[in-house]
């Protein structure tokens, strides 16, 4: 779209000014020279604006791609961290025990306290009925 506008300015407006200046025989030579210089400057500025626009568009696309990559990476980390943070259930831990020695979930809770044989034996009273 910007290229179409610059082409219209180049082809229509600036060329009309140059053509009008060429056809005008009664115009001062210095005025003609000034008009030609102004048209030349305008063409150069339009060229620079087009290059700047292309560079900014490229920078914008690069930034968008970078943001998209960062969002994708953040989503991967988010999904990985939520999977790591979920605690295993007691029932699923009991199901992982060998089939021969299948125990209740209560056994797992007692086993996690890490009683030593001495401390456990000291708490039990034998022969007192």
C-alpha positions as a printed Julia matrix, in Angstrom:
129×3 Matrix{Float64}:
  0.0     0.0     0.0
  2.79    2.42    0.9
  4.52    1.4    -2.31
  1.38    2.33   -4.29
  1.26    5.75   -2.64
  4.93    6.4    -3.35
  4.45    5.34   -6.97
  1.51    7.72   -7.33
  3.54   10.56   -5.84
  6.47    9.72   -8.09
  4.5     9.19  -11.29
  1.77   11.77  -10.9
  2.68   14.63   -8.64
  6.43   14.97   -9.08
  6.39   14.23  -12.8
  3.63   16.8   -13.28
  5.77   19.41  -11.54
  8.77   18.54  -13.71
  6.66   18.55  -16.91
  5.07   21.86  -15.99
  8.51   23.35  -15.3
  9.87   22.01  -18.64
  6.96   23.48  -20.61
  7.13   26.86  -18.95
  9.34   29.0   -21.16
  8.84   32.22  -19.3
 10.05   30.83  -15.92
 13.33   32.09  -14.47
 16.26   29.65  -14.79
 17.01   29.83  -11.08
 13.38   29.06  -10.24
 13.46   26.04  -12.6
 16.67   24.87  -11.0
 15.14   25.22   -7.52
 12.05   23.26   -8.61
 14.2    20.45  -10.07
 16.26   20.3    -6.86
 13.1    20.2    -4.72
 11.67   17.36   -6.82
 14.98   15.49   -6.61
 15.05   15.93   -2.83
 11.48   14.71   -2.54
 12.3    11.6    -4.61
 15.32   10.87   -2.4
 13.23   11.32    0.76
 10.53    9.01   -0.59
 13.21    6.41   -1.32
 14.61    6.72    2.22
 11.12    6.46    3.72
 10.47    3.27    1.73
 13.73    1.73    2.97
 12.96    2.73    6.56
  9.5     1.23    6.26
 10.94   -2.05    4.99
 13.5    -2.14    7.83
 10.87   -1.43   10.48
  8.6    -4.09    9.02
 11.44   -6.61    9.15
 12.26   -5.62   12.76
  8.58   -5.95   13.66
  8.39   -9.42   12.14
 11.56  -10.47   13.97
 10.15   -9.21   17.27
  6.86  -11.03   16.69
  8.71  -14.26   15.98
 10.78  -13.79   19.14
  7.68  -13.17   21.24
  6.02  -16.25   19.76
  9.06  -18.37   20.61
  9.11  -17.0    24.16
  5.41  -17.75   24.59
  5.91  -21.3    23.3
  8.84  -21.82   25.66
  6.85  -20.43   28.59
  3.96  -22.79   27.8
  6.34  -25.76   27.69
  7.86  -24.8    31.05
  4.42  -24.24   32.51
  3.2   -27.66   31.43
  6.42  -29.34   32.6
  6.38  -27.62   36.0
  2.72  -28.43   36.64
  3.43  -32.08   35.82
  6.38  -32.1    38.24
  4.47  -30.42   41.07
  1.6   -32.88   41.24
  2.08  -35.23   44.21
  1.66  -38.96   43.71
 -1.39  -40.38   45.41
 -1.17  -43.0    48.15
 -3.42  -45.34   46.22
 -1.28  -45.21   43.1
  1.82  -45.89   45.24
  0.11  -48.93   46.75
 -0.76  -50.21   43.3
  2.91  -50.02   42.32
  3.89  -52.61   44.96
  4.52  -56.18   43.77
  1.41  -58.31   43.44
  2.61  -60.87   45.99
  2.92  -58.32   48.76
 -0.06  -56.06   48.08
 -0.62  -53.84   51.14
 -3.13  -51.28   52.19
 -2.45  -47.52   51.9
 -2.16  -47.37   55.7
  0.98  -49.48   55.5
  2.59  -46.81   53.32
  1.86  -44.1    55.86
  3.43  -46.13   58.67
  6.41  -47.07   56.51
  7.17  -43.42   55.83
  7.75  -42.69   59.52
 10.95  -44.76   59.42
 10.71  -46.41   62.82
 13.88  -48.17   63.84
 13.5   -51.7    65.34
 14.66  -50.45   68.77
 12.26  -47.54   68.96
  9.4   -49.68   67.75
 10.19  -52.53   70.21
 10.44  -50.07   73.08
  6.94  -48.8    72.44
  5.42  -52.26   72.47
  4.78  -53.98   75.76
  5.04  -57.73   75.7
  3.43  -60.04   78.18
  1.15  -57.45   79.78
 -2.36  -58.61   79.28
